[in-house]
Amino acid sequence: MTETGLHRPQLASGVRLRWDAVRERHVLLFPEGAVNLNPTAADVLELCNGDRTLDEIVTELSARYSGADVRADVENLLAAISSRGLVVDADA
């Protein structure tokens, strides 16, 4: 487990990542509302399918962003989103 407590993060039941054509941005939809996402957050969450480990997500994003060290940013985002119950661990 990582500091986020997530080994294989995935969107919680009822939570959906969608493209909002009107606002031209990704949103995270859930029964009580929605969260507007910046492109980087959307990149992270699209990889959270319950199959990939957190390490695999970090590796993939690092490759997308020219080898940047993205671990802390990914962990901080997932900690914030999971604290709202929108991302859970598939292994739990």
C-alpha positions in Angstrom: 0.0 0.0 0.0 1.1 3.5 -0.6 0.5 6.7 1.5 -2.9 7.1 -0.3 -3.9 3.6 0.9 -4.7 2.7 -2.7 -2.9 -0.1 -4.4 -5.2 -0.5 -7.5 -7.3 2.6 -7.6 -10.6 2.7 -9.4 -13.6 5.0 -9.5 -16.1 4.2 -6.8 -19.5 2.6 -7.8 -21.7 5.2 -9.4 -18.8 7.6 -10.3 -18.1 8.3 -14.0 -15.4 10.2 -15.8 -17.1 12.0 -18.7 -16.2 14.6 -21.3 -18.5 17.7 -21.0 -18.8 19.0 -24.5 -20.5 22.2 -23.3 -17.7 23.1 -20.9 -15.1 21.4 -23.1 -13.5 19.6 -20.1 -13.6 16.4 -18.3 -15.9 16.0 -15.3 -16.2 13.4 -12.6 -19.9 12.7 -12.2 -21.4 11.1 -9.0 -24.9 10.9 -7.6 -24.5 14.1 -5.4 -22.8 16.3 -8.1 -19.8 16.7 -10.3 -16.2 17.8 -10.1 -14.6 19.7 -12.9 -11.2 18.3 -13.8 -8.2 19.8 -15.4 -6.5 17.8 -18.2 -3.9 16.3 -15.9 -6.4 15.1 -13.3 -8.4 13.5 -16.1 -5.3 11.8 -17.4 -4.7 10.3 -13.9 -8.3 9.2 -13.4 -8.7 7.6 -16.8 -5.9 5.2 -15.8 -7.7 4.3 -12.5 -9.5 1.2 -13.7 -8.8 -1.2 -10.9 -6.4 -3.2 -13.0 -3.4 -0.9 -12.9 -1.4 -0.5 -9.7 -0.5 3.0 -8.5 3.1 2.3 -9.6 1.9 1.4 -13.1 -0.2 4.6 -13.2 2.8 6.7 -12.1 5.1 5.0 -14.7 2.6 5.6 -17.5 2.1 9.3 -16.6 5.8 9.8 -16.2 6.3 8.5 -19.8 3.5 10.8 -21.1 5.1 13.8 -19.4 8.7 13.4 -20.6 9.9 11.5 -17.6 8.7 14.0 -15.0 8.5 12.8 -11.4 4.7 12.7 -11.0 4.4 10.4 -8.0 3.7 13.1 -5.4 1.2 14.8 -7.6 -0.7 11.6 -8.5 -0.8 10.5 -4.8 -2.0 14.0 -3.7 -4.8 14.0 -6.3 -5.9 10.4 -5.5 -5.8 11.2 -1.7 -8.0 14.2 -2.2 -10.5 12.4 -4.5 -10.5 9.2 -2.4 -11.2 11.3 0.8 -14.5 12.2 -0.9 -15.2 8.6 -1.6 -14.9 8.9 -5.3 -11.9 6.6 -5.8 -11.5 3.3 -3.9 -9.0 0.5 -3.9 -10.0 -2.4 -6.1 -8.1 -4.8 -3.7 -10.2 -3.7 -0.7 
